[in-house]
């Protein structure tokens, strides 16, 4: 019979392929390898078969967990079994199985199953630990060490050469509580790594390498293909034992130099009565937020300070500016436009030049009036800052600006360059990704007074931080010696590690000092922040963990009202939140959403680690419920909320799309998300926030079915206008093509498509300008005939640009006049200059 994986011919009675070792019989539904009769798992990828198919559908209480999988396979066993007596073969195989079992047991792993001469072991089942990956690699290394002696003995006794291959991979699996079966691509990859491994070696996947590279030495071997996977996987061969590497890092103590630089920038702003902009760059958890808070605290009542942030989940483009305006003017929720205007009037004194114009601009910013142009918006907000700073210096801290829309970053640069005659310090906190998003904000230059890059704390500062967390002046020497390497100097790492050691009674208070309850060498320390947080979350009581999971769906910040709507707990939500607050997993923001207090995760990585536990189907259901609650609650709250609401419907639709064919209900979620995103995109376009409008339109299009022509055509008009106006031809071209396809039976859409096509020509194809000018002239006539004034204005504007490129200046000016007249007639404010 032929092997389903490698094609080799085998004996009719064979249970495994003599060439590649795969089981023979029916095919695995996941990777197509043939299976042994009655097998519960595929020998190639570990996927449950028909005999064990009950685990392929997530049961109630199922979760996603990150585990490390070890596959071992014995080479040469087929020939050995043929040439020795069956009793000898049985005895050798029993010793081999016992060797592997002992190695896995010693590293606190779990042998999931033996498959003839193969074995699959798991680390992270039943209980996850911070060093699962490291112990799995160590088990593979120890297995090879012991097997070498075992194989030498077999060779001496029987003249047969046996070899061992070990593959280790870390990844997500789905399993139900109390069920030993699990499903996930991590199993398939681990099995493939074992097949690709050289005899006598240990081969690991990329995630395992990332988790253990500070403890082991590796040689990268490129990529290998995996059966059933489109993309290859990177592989690394273990080349050495544990490495002795200490890493420095830094968070909330030992920052005298950095505080000094921020104070220097502030003093310079005061001395020169102008704006100074400082960016603080650092990895998550390194202490950027704490550094800024310490600065503000040190300045005390001498300044007016604002603490703002950008939201990764999606929010109004100028959300921090909106928040600052609302706080400064004490704008509560549910205010009528007249009362909003009155409060802004109280903030902007009568002595301010062009006071009414400033108030009009601020009304547009907070959503109480139509949005103004970008120039007007920037000018009004700058005048607000200057007004606030007229009495005393202003310090504005904006966190996570690497997630900001480009228009917000433009606003920050505008303030840095144009705020004059008053002292203002702008502090932007960002992850290193800002260097790619907006390089100018990550380099000292014309607009940037300083860029503070936060590195790690040294050993003494790390020790001081740990001691302060424990409220002591003295730590056990053994713990101090391990802190720098165990935490990488990252303040978040230090805090979480210390708290877990206390929770697990690894260190205990005895009188006024702390002592290790066990030998220091037995202390398990997390290799990365990811695994540390996963451990901590899993060890929470069920009701606390469940509430934290619900909060993670709402977002980094979440209101008490949203949690109450989602939670089904025997204990009041506020009591559970208080327990989580004491454990420093969440904290109140001091803000309110409507009349509900808002909390946030102590760190965004805590939220991410919690969210990752949820099944995609569960995420979809919860995002839908959050979207419905937010949709209803936002009705009485001042501001723009469409992007936030849409995010949840968008996620609900996306996860259902990933899980299989969409039903009518799932498609309705996509339409709802698209509708909200369309509103947000149109508003962004009105205020000339072109990048945001284009991005929102693309997101909305992804939520619509191909047969929703009316909705798609409106989004394509917005997207093409935004992207082409910003000069992004590459992103705009597919949208123009789609609009052209939709316009076959619609003269109006066809004319718009012609305008956008001509605009692309003006940007990319000098040789096609003459033909484009003629085409857009006809388009203007067509749009006039159907009464589309905005379209007329667009056509005349595009033609004017083409004429200018042709040097026909007089005719160009005439077209601009026609464009302006059409825009005014259509009340197209954006084109009225």
N, C-alpha and C positions, 0 to 999 in steps of 0.2 A: 504494500500500500504506500501511497505517496504522502509525505509530510505537507500539511497545509501551509507551513511557513517557509520552508527552504526547498521543498520539492524532492528531497532525497527519498529513495525507495527504502522501505523497511520490511522486516519480517511481519507476516500476517498477524502473529500473536503479540507483537511488540506493543508495549504501553507507552514508550517514549521514543522519539526519533533518535536513531543512533548518530546522526550528524550534528543536530543542533539541540537535542534534549527536550524539544517541545512535546507536550502530551498529544496522543493521537486519538481521534474519533471526531465528535461533532465540533463545529466551529464556535469560537468565542464571539458573542455579539458585539464586544467592544473593539477587539483588535484583529478578529478574523482567524486567529490561530486555532487549530483543531484541538478538541478537548477529549480527555479520557471519559469513558462512560461513568456516569454517576458523580463526576467531579463537582464539588461545590464552588471551586475557584479555578479560574484560568491559570494554567501553569506559566504562561508568558507574562500576563499583566496583573494577575491577582483579582480580576473582576469576578464577582459572584456569578455563577452560571444558573441555569434553570433549576438545578437542585437547591440552590440557595438564593433564588430570585426574590424572596420576600424582603431582602435587605436592599434591593435596588430601588425601591420606592421609599423615600424618607418617611419614617414613622413619626407619630406624634412625639414631640420632645426632641426631635433630631436637631443636630447643630452642625456647623462647620467648625472643624478643628484643624490646626496645623500639627502634623505628626511627621516623624522621620521614619522612613521605611528602609529596612536592610534586606537585600536579597543575596543569598549565597548559593553557589552551584558547584558541584563536584565534577571535575573534568577527568575523563578516562575511566569512568565507572562502567560504561557499557562493555568495553574490551576486557576490563578486569572481571566483570561478572561472567563473561563467556569463557575465560581461561582458568578460573579457579572453581573449586567445589562450591555449590550453593551455600553450604554451611559456613564456609570461610567468608564468602561474600556477605552473608547475613551478619556475621559477627563484626566484620570491618565496618559495614554500614551503621550498625548499632553504636559502635565506638565513635564514628564520625558524627552521628546525630547527638550523642551525649556531649561531645566536645563543643558543638555549637550551642547546645542548650545551656551548658555551664557558662560559656562566655556571655551569652545574652542575660542570663540570670544575675551574673556578677555585676553587670552594668544596669540592673533594674529595668531591663526591657521585657517585652512579652513575645514569646514565640507564637505567631499566629497559626502556622501550620508547617509541616514537613511535606514536601512534594517529591517523593522518591529520593533522588539525590540532591534536591533543592530545599531551601528553607526561606520563609519570610518571617521577619521579626519587626515589631513595632515599638517605637519610643514616643510616648505621649498618650498611650492607651494603657490602662484606663484613666490615668491621671497625668495631666500635662506638667512638665517641669521646665525650668528655664534653660537647662543644659541638655535637653533631649538630643539635639543634633550632635553635640560634642561626645556624648556617651555612645551614640550610635557609631560614630566614626572610630572611637576608641575600641568598641566591640569588634568592628571589622578588622582593625589593626591587630588586636589580640587574637582574633580567630586565625588570621594569617600566620602569626608568630607560633601559635600552638600547632597549627596544621602542618607547618614545616617539619616539626619534630615527628608528628604522626606519619606524614608522607614518607619521611626518611626511613622510619621503622618498617612501613609496608614495603618499600622498595627493597630493603635488606632481606626481608623474609620471603617475599613473593616475586621479586624482580619486576614489579609493576609500578609505573609512574602515575601517581594521582596528583591533581592540581586543584586549586580552589580559586574561584573568582567571587569578588564581593562588590556589590553596587549599593550605594546609599543615596537616598533622595528625600528632600523635605518639601512638603506641600500640603494643600488643603484636602481634606476628605470630609465626607458626610457620614455621620453615624448617629444612631439613636441610643439613648441611655439604656443600658442593660443589654445591648445587642453587640455581639462580638464582630459581626460583619461590617465592613465599611466599603465605601465606593469613592473613587477619585482618580484623577489622572496621575497623581503622585505615585500610585502603585505601578502603573504602566511604565512610567519613566524609570523607576527604580529597577524594574525587571530588565529593561533595555540596557541600563548602565551595567548591570551584571553581565549581560551577554557581550557588551563591548569591552569589558575589562580584560586586561592581560592577566594570565595565570599568576597567582602569587601577589596580586596588587589589590588595592581598594580604590574604586572609582566613585566620585561623588558628583551630584548635580550642583547647579549654580547656587540655589538657595542654601544648601548645606554648606557649600564653600563660604558663602557670605557670613553664615552664623559661626563658623569655626576657624576662619582664616587667621585669627589672632592666636589660636591655640595650636594649629598644625601648619606644616608647610605643604604646599601644593605646587604641582606643575600643570598649567593649563594645556589641554590637549585639543582645543578647538570645539567642534560641534559634532554630534551624531544624530542620525535620523531615528525616530521612534515610530514603531508600527501604529498606524491609526492617527498620527499627529501630522499636521501640515508643516509646522515649524520645527526645525531641529533644536536640540538642547545643548547648552554648553557643558563640558565635562572637565573635571580636574582630577588628577591622579595624586594620591597621598604619597608624599616623599619623605616626610620626617615626623617625629614624635612631637609632643607638645612644645610650643615655642615659648620662650620667656620674654615676653614683650610687655612693657609697661606703657600706658598711654596717659599723657597729661590732658587735662580738660578744665573747664571753668564755668561756675554759675553765679551765685548770689553773694559770695564773699570774695575778698581778695581782688576787688575791682577798683582800687583807688586810682589807678592810672586812667581807666576808662571814664570814671566819674569826673576826673580832672579835665579830660578832653571835652566832655559835654559842658562842664561848668565854664570852661574857657570860651566855647562857642556862645554860650549864653551871655557871658560878660562882654564879649565882642558885640553882640546884638544890642546890648544896653548902651555900650559906649558910643556906638555909631548910629544908634536909633534906626536900625534897619533889620531886615530879616536875615536869619542864618539857618541853613538847612543841613542837618547831620543825619546820615544813614547809619544804623547799627545792623551789621550783618552777622549772622550766626546760624548754626544748625538748630533744629528743634530741641528745646530743653536746655540750651546753653546759657540762658539767663537774660535774653534781650529785654523782655517785658519787665523783669525785676530791676534791671539796670535803669530803665526809664522811670520806673516808679520811685526808685531811690533818689534820682535826680530831682523829681518833682517834690518829694518829701523834704529834701534838703533846702529847696527854695522856699517852702512854706507859703505863708500868706502874702509874700512879696510878689507873687505872680498869679495870673488867672490861667489855670491849666485845664486842658481837655484831653481825655483819654478815649481814643477812637480806634476802630479796627475795620479791616476789610474781611468779608465773608467769602469763603471758598465756594459755598453752596449756591451762590447766586443772589444778588441783591441789586437795588438801584445803583446805577453807575456811580453817582456821587453820594452814596449812602453816608460816608463819614462827614461830608460837608452838610448833608441834611441833618445828621445827628447833632453836629456842633451848633447849627442854627437853632434847632429845636431846644437844645439845652440852654443856650445863651439867652433866648427869648422866653424861656419857660413855657413852651408850646405843649400843652397836654393833648391827649387824644380827644377826638370828637369836637374840636373847636370849629365854629363856623368861620368862613373866610373873613368876615368882618372883624371878628374877635382876634383872629390870627394877625390880620393887618394892624389892629390896634396895639397888640403886644410887640410886634416888630417896630411899630412907631415909637413905643416907649424905649426900645433898645437903641434906635437910631435917633439921636438928639436932633432938635430943630436946627442946631448950628451946622449940621453936616451938609456939605455941598451936594446939590441934586438929591436931596433926601427922598423925595417921592420915587425917583428912578431907582434908588438903592432898594427901597422897600418893595417895589414892583419886582425887581430881580430876585429878592429873597423869597417873595411869595411863590415865584416860579420854582425855586429850588426845593421848597418844602411841599410842593404839590398842591398849594392852595390857589394857584392861578396857572394859566398856560405857561409852559416852559419858554424861556427866552433863548436867544441865540447863544452860542458858546461864548462869544466875546462879552455879551451883556451879563451872562451868568458868572463868568470869571471876575468881571469888574465888580459886580455887586458883592460877591463873597469877599473879595479883597477889601472892599470898603468896610464890610462888617468886621473883619479882622483888625483893620486899622482903627476902627471906632473902639473896639474892645481894648486895644493896646494903648489907647490914648491916656487911660488912667493909670495902668500899670502893665508891666511886660506880660506877654501872652506866650505860653508854652503849649504847643499842639503835638501830641504823640499819636501816631497812626500805626497800628500794629498790622503785620502781615500784608505789607504793600506789594509783595510779589504776586498777590491774587487780585490786585486792583486792576480795573479797566484802564486802558491807556489814557482816556480823558481825565480820570482822576489824577494820574501821574502828571499829565500836562498842567492840571490846576496847581499841584504842589510846586512844580517848576515855575509857574507863573507867579505864585506868591513869593517864592525865594528871590525872584529877579525884580519884582515890581513893588513889593511892600517897602515903603520908605517913610522916614521921619518918625517911626515908632518901633520899639523893640519887640521882635517876635522870634522865637526859636521853634523851628519845625524839626521833629525827630521822627524819622521813618524807620520802623523795625521790619526787618525782612530776612528771609532765608537766602542762602547763597544763590538760588535760582534767579534772583533779581538781576544778577550780572548778565543773564541772557535776556530777561524781559525788558530791562531799561538800563543799559550799561552806564549811561550818564549819571544815574543816581548811585552807582557803586564806585565812582571814581571822584576824587577831589578835583574840582574844576570851577568854572565860572559861577555855577549855581550852587555847588556843594562846598560848604565850609569844611567839612570833615567826613570821613567814612571810618567808623570804628568797627573793626573786625574782631569779634569775640572768639578767642581761642579757649583751650581748656585751662582749668586751674592746676597749679602745681600741687605737689604732694602735701605741703603744709596747709594750703588753703582747702584742699579736699578734706583733710583731717579736721580742720576747724569747722567746716560745714557739717560734717557728720556729728561732731561733738555738740554743736548747737542744736541740731535736730533732736538729739537725745537729752538735751539740757544738762550737760556735764562738761567738765574741763578735762576729763581724762577718758581715753578709750583703751581697750585692751590692745597691747602692742601687736598681737597677731592680726587683729582686724585692721589696724592702721597700715600694716605692711601690705595687706591685700587690697586696700581701697583704690589706689590709683589704677591698677590693672583691671580691677573688677568693674569699675564704673566709667572708665575712659575719661575721668575728670569732669564729666557732664553733670551739672547740678541736679537735673531731673533723675539721672541714673542714681546718684548718691541718695537722694531723698527716697526714691522708691525702694532701693536696696535696703536701706536702714529700716524702713517701715516693715518690709517683709520679714527681715530678721527678727524684729520685735514680735510681729504677729505669729511667727513660727517658733518663738521662744528659743531661737538660736543664741540670742544674747538676752541676758536677764539683769534687771537692776537688783543690786545687793547693797543696801544702804545708799550711799551717795555715788556709787560707781556702777559701771556696767561691766559684766563679765561674760565670756563665752561659756555657754552651757555644754558645748561639745568641742572636740578637738578642731582647731582652725582648719586643718587639711580636709575636714569633712564638710566644711561650709560650702554649699552649692551657690555659686554666684551666676547671675545671668550674663550670657555672652553678648546680648544686644538688648536694647530697650524694647524691641518688639516682643521678644520672648518673655521678658520680665513682666510686661504689662499683661500679656496673655495669662501668665501664671496667676497674677494677682486677681484678675477678673474672675478666673475660674474658681478661685478659692473663696469667693464671696458667698454668703448665704443666698439661697435660691431667690428669695424675694428681692433682695438688693440687686443681684445680678440681672434679674428680669427687668427691673425698673431701669437699670443702667442701659440695657439693650434697647428699651423703648426710647429712652432719651437720645440714644445714638442715631436713631432714625430721624428724629426731629432736626438734629444738627448739633454743631458745636455749642450753640446756645439754645436753650429750650425754656418755654414758659410752663409754669405750674399747671395752667389750664389745659395745655396740650397733653401733658402726662396724665392728668386726671381723666381725660377723655379716652386715652389709650389703655390705661392700667386696669387690671383686674386683680387687685390685691386685697388680702384680708386686712392689711394694715393701711392706715392713711398714707397717701403719697408724701405728704409733707414730713411725716416722721421718718419714712425711708430715706428721703432726701437729706434729712438732718444726719442720719447715720452715715450716708455716703459723704456728706460734707466733713464730718469728723475724721473720716478716713482719707480726706484730701483727694477724693476722686471728682467731686463737683464743688462748686462754690457759687454763692449768689453774686450777681453782677451789680445789684443795686438799682437796676433799671426795671421798667414794667413794659409789658406788651398788652395794651389795653389796660385792664385793671388787674392783670396777673403778673406776679413777680417772675423775673427771668433768672435762671441759673445757667451756668456754663460748665463744661468739663474743665477740670483743673489743667489739662493740657490736651491739645488736639489729638495727640497720639493715643491717649486713653480712649477717646471717642472712636478712633479708627480701629483699635484693637477690639473694642466691644462690638462694633458694627460688623466686623469680619466674622464673628461667630454665627450670625444669623443666616439661615437659608435664604436663597434668592426669592423663593416663593413667599417666605415670611416677610422679607424686605418689601416685596411688591405690595402685599396686603397692607402693611403698616404705612408705607408711603402714601397709599391711596387714602387711608384714614386721616393721616396728618394733613394731606392736601385738602380734604373735605372740611376738617376742623378749621384750618387756617383760612380757607375760602370764606367760611361763615363768620369767623371772628374778625377778619380784616375789614368787614363792611363798615364798621363804626370807628375805624382807626385812621387817623390822618396819614397820608403818604402813599407811595407807590408800592404795591405788594405783589403785583402780577408775577414778577420773576421768581419770587420766593415760593408762591403757591404753585407755579408751573413746574418748578424743580421737582416737587414731590410727585405730581402726576407724571412728569417725564420719567422719573426713576421707576415708578410703578409700571409704566408702559414698557420701558426698556427691559426690566427683569422678566416680565412676562414674555417679551419677544425672545429673550435668550433661552427661555425654558421650553419653547415650542410654538406651534401655530397659535395665532391670536384668535380669540373668540370676539363676539360683538362687544362685550363689556370691555375687554382690553383695548379694542379699537376706539371705544368712546373715551377712554382715558387719554389716548394719544391725541384725539381731537381736542379734548379740553386743554391739554398741555399746549398744543399748537395755538389755540385761540388766545390763551394768556400770553404766550411768548410773542404772538403777533402784536398784541396791544403794547407790550414792552418794547418791541422792535420799532413800532411806529412812533412811540414817544421818544425813543433814543434818536430816531432820524429827525424828528422835529427840532430837537435841540442840537442837531449836527454832531451827535456822538456816533460817527460813522462806523467805527470798529465794533462797538457794542451792537449797533443795529444790524450789521451784517452777521455777527455771530449769533444773535438771537434769532434772526430769520433762518439761518442754517439749522439751528437746533429745532425750530418749529417744523421745518420741512421734513426732518427726520422722523417726526411723529405722525405724519399724515400718510394715508394710503395713496397709491398711485391714481386711484379713480376720483380723488377729491380735487377736481380741477379748479373750482372756484377759489377754494382756500389756498391751493398751491399757487395760483396765478397772482393773488394779492401778495403773498409772501415773496414770490419771485420778483415782483415789482419793487418791494422794499429792499430786498437783498441786493438786487442788481444796482439800484440807485446808491445804496450805502457803499458797496464795495468798489464800484467804478468811480464814485466821487472821491474815495480815498486813494484811488490809483491802484487798487489790488486787482489787477487784471486776471491773474492766475486763479484766484478764488471766484472771481465773477464769471469767467467764461462758461463753466458748467451750468450756472444759473441762467445765463443768456440762452444757452442751447436748449435748456428745458423750457424756457418761456417761448422760444421759437416753435418748439414742438406743440405746445399747448395752443398756440395762436392760429393754427391752420384754419379754423372755422370762425375766427373772431377778428374782425378788422381792427378793432381798437387795440387788442393785445399785440396784433401783428405790427401795428405802428409803433407801439412802445418797444417791442423787440428790435425793430429797425433802428430806433433812437439809441438803444443800448449798444447794438452792434456797431453803429457809426461812432459812438463814443469810444469803443474799444479800438476801432481803426485809428482814431485820432491819437490814441496813446501808444499804438504798437506798429502801425502800418502806414508809413508816409506815402507809399505808392498807391494806396487805396483811398486817399482822401477825396479825390475828385468824385469818384463813384459814390462814396459815402455821403458827400454833400448833396448830390442829386437825390439819393434815396431818402435822406432825412427831410428834404424839402417836400417830397410827396407824403411822408409821414405826418408832417405838420398839417397839411391840407386834410388828410384823413382824420386826424384827431379833432380838427376844427369842425368837420362835418358831423361828428358824433357828439359834439359838445363837451369834450374833455379838455377843460381849460388848463389843468395841471399838465396834461400831456402836451398841449400846445406850447406851454412855457418851456417844458423839457426839450421839445424838438427845436424850438428857436434857439435855445441856449446851446445845444449841441451843434447846430448849424453855425452859430456865431463862432464857436471854437474852431470848427473846421475852416471857416472863411479866414479867420485870423492866421491859421497855419498856412493858408494859400496866399497870404499877403493882401487880401481884399479888405482893408481896414474899414473903409467907409461903409461897405455893405455889412460888415460885421457889427458896426455900431447900430445900424438899423435893426438887425436881428435882435440885438440886446434890448432895444427899446420894445420890440414886439414881445420878447420874453417877459419883460417887466410888466407890460400891460396885461398880458394873459395871466400872469401869476396874481396880479392884484385883483383881476376880475374873478379868479377862482379862489381868492382868499388863501393862496398858497404862500403862507408866511415865510417858509424856509427860502423861497426864491425871491422874496421881496427884500432888496438890499437898501 
